[in-house]
Amino acid sequence: MTRQFDIIGQSGALYRYKALEELKPVSPGGANYLFVSWNGDTAKIIHAGETDSLHRAVFDNWDEACAEHGAGEILARLNITGAVRRAEQADIVAKHRPPMNPAPPAAKAKAAKAGAPPADPADSAPQAG
């Protein structure tokens, strides 16, 4: 049975991801990918990436994600078009603020102006689907 996960972006769009092991062999094509840790059925996004070669790039930061942030699984969504991948990644980062991604410029400016750290994204964590 294929495990699928609906990830919501800041825009409200839903993106359907699959566990990487279900995409084997790993595709050489473009994709978005997420490093996640699990708390029951709730995923915390550790890193949101996009690449033109899932096969080549997906493990670049995996060891760091596991050791420093407790990542336990990679989710991926195949997507050939670079502009669409980058927009999806930005939408997910804006909503979930993964610790391994830089904060979006608007979020940095807002937090600096308020004198407070960015809000905790845990209240909008993705759920297993």
TORTORVO-367220 format. One record per atom (N, C-alpha, C): residue in one letter; y, x, z. Coordinates in steps of 0.05 Angstrom, whole numbers, plus 5000, padded with zeros to 4 digits. Atoms other than C-alpha are relative to their C-alpha. Last residue first. Layout:
aYXZ ...
END
This chain:
g500150255015 g521249435094 g497449934991 a502349995018 a522249955149 a499849734986 q502550104989 q529249885178 q497850034979 p501850145019 p535550265164 p497449925014 a502249845010 a540250425222 a498249844981 s500550105027 s546750025229 s497750164987 d500050295000 d548050075304 d499549884972 a502550124991 a545750795303 a499949704999 p501150185020 p551751005260 p497449865009 d502949955001 d555551275321 d498849804980 a501850194987 a562951235306 a497150074996 p500950235016 p566651865284 p498149825016 p502149945019 p569452315340 p499349754984 a502750064990 a576052105371 a498050094979 g500649814979 g583352325365 g497249965012 a500650154975 a585051685327 a499450195023 k497750164994 k588452075271 k499649865027 a497949824991 a582952595270 a502449855009 a500849904973 a577552055267 a502250185011 k499950224981 k581151695209 k499450105028 a497250064995 a582252345171 a500349785021 k498949784986 k574952555178 k502949945007 a501050014972 a572451865159 a501250225016 a498650224987 a576851855096 a499149985029 p497149944994 p574452545075 p501449785015 p498350075022 p567052345082 p502950065007 a498850264999 a563652715139 a501649954975 p497250004991 p559653325118 p501049715001 n498150045021 n552153185113 n502950025011 m500149775018 m547053485161 m501849974976 p498949764987 p548953005218 p499950254981 p502249824992 p547952385174 p501150275010 r499049754990 r554151945174 r497850195010 h501849894979 h550451285165 h500950275012 k501150194981 k555350855126 k498650135024 a497850144987 a559651375090 a499149805021 v498749814980 v553551815078 v502349855014 i501849974977 i549851225045 i501350185022 d500150264986 d555651054999 d498350015025 a497450044986 a556851784981 a500049745016 q500049814977 q549451874964 q502649965016 e501850104980 e549551244921 e500050185024 a498850244988 a555751474883 a498349885022 r497849914983 r552752164872 r501449775014 r501149864976 r546151874846 r502350085019 v501150214983 v549851384799 v498850135026 a497850144988 a554051944770 a499049785019 g498649854979 g547952374760 g502249855014 t497249985005 t543851854722 t501550145023 i499349795020 i536351974727 i503050064998 n497650105014 n534751594791 n501050224982 l499649885026 l528351654831 l502349874986 r499550225019 r529151424903 r500650144973 a498749935026 a526351874957 a500349754983 l500050245017 l524451845031 l501550084974 i498150005023 i522652485068 i499649744984 e500950125026 e519352435136 e502350034980 g502950025001 g519552745206 g499049904973 a500950155024 a526552985218 a497050004999 g502450164996 g527553215290 g499149834976 h499350284999 h534753455282 h497649815003 e497550054986 e534754215292 e500649705005 a499649844976 a527654405275 a502449925016 c502250044981 c525853855226 c500650145027 a500050294992 a532453825189 a497949955021 e497750044982 e532954595188 e500049715011 d500649864975 d525954645158 d502249975021 w502050144984 w527554115106 w499450135027 n499150014972 n534054425081 n498049875019 d498049794994 d531754665012 d500850005029 f500749864975 f525554215011 f501950215008 v500450174977 v528053684962 v499450155026 a497949994979 a531154164912 a499349865026 r498949744993 r525954374860 r501649995026 h502149804996 h521353774853 h501250265010 l501250054974 l527153284861 l497950215007 s502949925001 s530653604802 s498849965028 d501050055027 d537553324784 d497150084997 t500749775016 t539053264858 t499249924972 e500450085027 e541952814911 e499550254983 g499649815022 g541652884985 g499749874973 a500150155025 a542452465048 a500750204978 h498749885024 h540852845112 h499649814976 i499149734991 i538852635183 i501650134977 i499649825023 i538251885169 i501250265010 k497449874998 k535651545232 k500250194977 a499649725010 a529951075216 a502950095006 t497249945007 t528150465258 t500350294992 d499650075028 d520950215258 d502850064991 g501450255007 g519250575323 g500349954971 n500250114973 n524551115331 n498849734997 w500750274994 w523651515267 w500149945030 s501750004976 s526952135240 s499649715007 v499750194978 v529452155169 v498350075024 f501649904978 f530852645112 f500549815023 l499050024972 l533552245054 l498050145018 y502149974980 y532852344979 y501350005028 n498749994974 n536652144916 n497850035021 a500650194978 a533252304851 a502050035023 g497950054981 g533452664785 g499349795020 g497650145008 g527052874750 g502049965022 p498049805007 p521753394766 p502749884993 s498750025026 s517852854803 s501950234994 v497150034998 v513653044862 v501350024973 p498649744996 p506352944846 p503049955000 k501449755009 k506452544886 k498549944974 l498949935026 l511451954894 l498650264989 e500850205019 e507651634951 e501150054972 e502949965006 e508152264993 e499049794980 l500449795020 l515752214986 l497050034993 a500849754986 a516151565025 a499250204978 k502949984994 k519551044981 k499550265014 y501249734999 y526950844978 y497049985006 r502950004992 r530150184959 r498850284996 y501449815017 y537850204959 y497150015010 l502649924989 l541649604986 l498750194979 a502249985020 a549049534970 a497550095014 g501850234997 g553549335028 g497750004981 s499150225017 s559149805006 s498449745004 q497550104990 q557850265065 q501049764984 g497749825002 g550650345041 g502549875012 i497450135007 i544449975063 i502250215000 i497949854987 i537550305060 i502649874991 d497450085010 d531649865043 d502150135017 f497950014979 f525150235057 f502649924987 q497350005011 q518750185017 q501949955023 r498050044979 r511650375038 r502850024987 t497549845003 t506850284980 t501949925023 m497650175000 m500050005000 m502550185000 
END
